[in-house]
Amino acid sequence: MAFTIEFVSPENILYSGEGTMVTARTRGGGDIAFLPGHEPFIGSLQTGEVKVTETGGDMKSFAVRGGFVSVTGEKVTVLSDLAVPVGDIDVAAARSDLAAAESALAADELDPFATADKKWAELRLTMSGTTPDS
Amino acid sequence: MPGGAERVLRRRIGSVKNTKKITRAMELIAATRVARAQQRANAARPYAEQLTGVIENLAAGGADVDHPLLRQVENPQKVCWVVCAGDRGLAGPYNSAVIRSAEREMMAHRSGGGDYKIITVGRKPKDYFTFRGYDIDASFMGFTDNPTYENAREIARRVRELFDSGEVDQVELVYTEFVSLGTQQPVVRRFLPLESTEVMAEQGGGDAAAIAGFSFEPSPEGVLEDLLPQYVEARLFAALLDAAASEHANRQRAMKAATENAEDLITKLAREMNRARQASITTEIMEIVGGAAALEEDDEVAA
């Protein structure tokens, strides 16, 4: 049994396909996996990784900057203002974002936007297989 | 001097023809850009619909929180206007229509003793309000013909700073609504505080019918808290896309009119030029005939 999976960003639909499992990390709830027939669910996502197992058994991984996941029995929709497939992560951009966020935090360590930016940059670096420090 | 008027007219026709080529090219460019802007607006629709769908489900689940973005103020004194127009002119009444409706509202508010703030999007409103001596809080420009979601985020960030800190009680969004290719109209919309979730759900027209019985994580209130900022950004982004499509549609129309005017002018000038040429030819013939007749008279006298 499979269900439809869609990643929707404000500018377009990033990904749409059939799959058998989706794993995401919700705010406060930790990792959660959805299988077809899951009860209706709406969750607020952390900046983190969302994994999709496609019908053929292929795994796809996306870095998402927050957002929501909405699940019905037949469909999983991930709404995120930024979701990047792991292969498309721009490491150089992530590095410069990290540097910018860190210098903003040095000026005001409670800046909520810079904290979020830093987390997002670190996630992209970790997921692309590089360490934030190198 | 015969031929002088003709030469002047010929040169003018040449320059009008060049102008016509330029306006025609701009018309065609604008036409393709309208199509692209409409496509982008369509591509952005699923996100807005899904977001509204989540709100519908939240409303059905009875979530309503005391979120700062929902904080209503009785009789707002400090109002912020976000004026979205273009970076460039040559778009007919597009820029001035938006600016005028913003200024009219602002005047009315100020005459009632209220205070104002202005955030401009696009170079034209910035130039206008700076020239008129208004106090501009922030201005964004350089992207109005092709806005990205990042642009909307930046603007939303500034708007929320103002609103969250209580510097303004209300935010109004002024932009041009793209009704159809033939109709665009400047509108002033209440942007912040947001309506209650029930009203948002009703107005949004999301595609999914609300299904009660969703479970929420961390909680309906928690989801709503995360969702409202996204909703603000998405609404702003939708307005920017509408404004961009309207700008191109207006420019296309203005350039079409300019091309037609150039054609009319060319016809008129060509007629004038032909008349001038005919006049000079007639004069020359009269001179030759007159000269020949005078020579004949001389011969007769000599004979």
Interface residues (C-beta under 8 A of the other chain):
Chain A: V8 S9 P10 E11 N12 I13 T26 R27 G28 G29 I32 E39 P40 F41 I42 G43 S44 G66 G67 F68 S70 T72 T77 L79 D81 F113
Chain B: R40 A43 A44 P46 Y47 A48 Q50 L51 G53 V54 N57 L58 T148 Y149 A152 R153 R157 I211 G213 F214 S215 F216 E217 P218 G222 V223 D226 L227 Q230 E233 A234 F237
